[in-house]
Amino acid sequence: MNFTLRLVSDNFKEFLQFLKSISFSKAIRVGIAVTLPAVIATHLGYSEIGMAISFGAF
């Protein structure tokens, strides 16, 4: 039981370190930069322009 608890605790600490890392924050920013223009432009009726901006951000 103690071994399992320690293993879960270690994995949880690694997961928290990953969430606080620079790589994760960059991935979130890229995801928003790619998704947001396409969603907004599609909603406004300019899906071609939105997709072009999204590909450019990617």
Phi and psi restraints in degrees (value plus and minus 20) as a CYANA .aco file:
   2 ASN   PHI     -84.2   -44.2
   2 ASN   PSI     -58.8   -18.8
   3 PHE   PHI     -83.4   -43.4
   3 PHE   PSI     -62.8   -22.8
   4 THR   PHI     -84.1   -44.1
   4 THR   PSI     -63.3   -23.3
   5 LEU   PHI     -83.3   -43.3
   5 LEU   PSI     -60.6   -20.6
   6 ARG   PHI     -87.5   -47.5
   6 ARG   PSI     -59.6   -19.6
   7 LEU   PHI     -83.5   -43.5
   7 LEU   PSI     -64.5   -24.5
   8 VAL   PHI     -84.7   -44.7
   8 VAL   PSI     -61.0   -21.0
   9 SER   PHI     -82.7   -42.7
   9 SER   PSI     -63.3   -23.3
  10 ASP   PHI     -84.7   -44.7
  10 ASP   PSI     -62.7   -22.7
  11 ASN   PHI     -86.0   -46.0
  11 ASN   PSI     -57.3   -17.3
  12 PHE   PHI     -86.5   -46.5
  12 PHE   PSI     -58.3   -18.3
  13 LYS   PHI     -84.4   -44.4
  13 LYS   PSI     -61.4   -21.4
  14 GLU   PHI     -83.4   -43.4
  14 GLU   PSI     -60.6   -20.6
  15 PHE   PHI     -83.0   -43.0
  15 PHE   PSI     -62.4   -22.4
  16 LEU   PHI     -85.0   -45.0
  16 LEU   PSI     -58.3   -18.3
  17 GLN   PHI     -83.8   -43.8
  17 GLN   PSI     -58.2   -18.2
  18 PHE   PHI     -84.7   -44.7
  18 PHE   PSI     -62.1   -22.1
  19 LEU   PHI     -84.2   -44.2
  19 LEU   PSI     -48.5    -8.5
  20 LYS   PHI    -110.4   -70.4
  20 LYS   PSI     -20.8    19.2
  21 SER   PHI     -99.3   -59.3
  21 SER   PSI     142.3   182.3
  22 ILE   PHI     -86.4   -46.4
  22 ILE   PSI     -57.7   -17.7
  23 SER   PHI     -80.2   -40.2
  23 SER   PSI     -61.7   -21.7
  24 PHE   PHI     -87.1   -47.1
  24 PHE   PSI     -62.0   -22.0
  25 SER   PHI     -87.1   -47.1
  25 SER   PSI     -56.0   -16.0
  26 LYS   PHI     -86.1   -46.1
  26 LYS   PSI     -59.1   -19.1
  27 ALA   PHI     -84.8   -44.8
  27 ALA   PSI     -58.5   -18.5
  28 ILE   PHI     -85.4   -45.4
  28 ILE   PSI     -64.2   -24.2
  29 ARG   PHI     -82.7   -42.7
  29 ARG   PSI     -62.4   -22.4
  30 VAL   PHI     -85.4   -45.4
  30 VAL   PSI     -60.7   -20.7
  31 GLY   PHI     -80.8   -40.8
  31 GLY   PSI     -62.2   -22.2
  32 ILE   PHI     -88.9   -48.9
  32 ILE   PSI     -62.5   -22.5
  33 ALA   PHI     -85.0   -45.0
  33 ALA   PSI     -48.3    -8.3
  34 VAL   PHI    -105.6   -65.6
  34 VAL   PSI     -58.5   -18.5
  35 THR   PHI    -101.0   -61.0
  35 THR   PSI     -64.4   -24.4
  36 LEU   PHI     -80.2   -40.2
  36 LEU   PSI     -67.7   -27.7
  37 PRO   PHI     -81.5   -41.5
  37 PRO   PSI     -58.9   -18.9
  38 ALA   PHI     -86.2   -46.2
  38 ALA   PSI     -61.2   -21.2
  39 VAL   PHI     -87.8   -47.8
  39 VAL   PSI     -66.5   -26.5
  40 ILE   PHI     -86.1   -46.1
  40 ILE   PSI     -65.5   -25.5
  41 ALA   PHI     -86.2   -46.2
  41 ALA   PSI     -57.1   -17.1
  42 THR   PHI     -85.2   -45.2
  42 THR   PSI     -59.8   -19.8
  43 HIS   PHI     -83.5   -43.5
  43 HIS   PSI     -54.5   -14.5
  44 LEU   PHI    -107.5   -67.5
  44 LEU   PSI     -25.6    14.4
  45 GLY   PHI      74.8   114.8
  45 GLY   PSI      -8.0    32.0
  46 TYR   PHI    -137.3   -97.3
  46 TYR   PSI      38.5    78.5
  47 SER   PHI     -84.8   -44.8
  47 SER   PSI     -53.1   -13.1
  48 GLU   PHI     -84.7   -44.7
  48 GLU   PSI     -63.0   -23.0
  49 ILE   PHI     -87.9   -47.9
  49 ILE   PSI     -60.7   -20.7
  50 GLY   PHI     -82.1   -42.1
  50 GLY   PSI     -60.5   -20.5
  51 MET   PHI     -87.2   -47.2
  51 MET   PSI     -57.8   -17.8
  52 ALA   PHI     -83.6   -43.6
  52 ALA   PSI     -62.8   -22.8
  53 ILE   PHI     -85.1   -45.1
  53 ILE   PSI     -60.2   -20.2
  54 SER   PHI     -83.2   -43.2
  54 SER   PSI     -63.7   -23.7
  55 PHE   PHI     -84.9   -44.9
  55 PHE   PSI     -56.0   -16.0
  56 GLY   PHI     -85.7   -45.7
  56 GLY   PSI     -58.5   -18.5
  57 ALA   PHI     -89.0   -49.0
  57 ALA   PSI     -52.1   -12.1
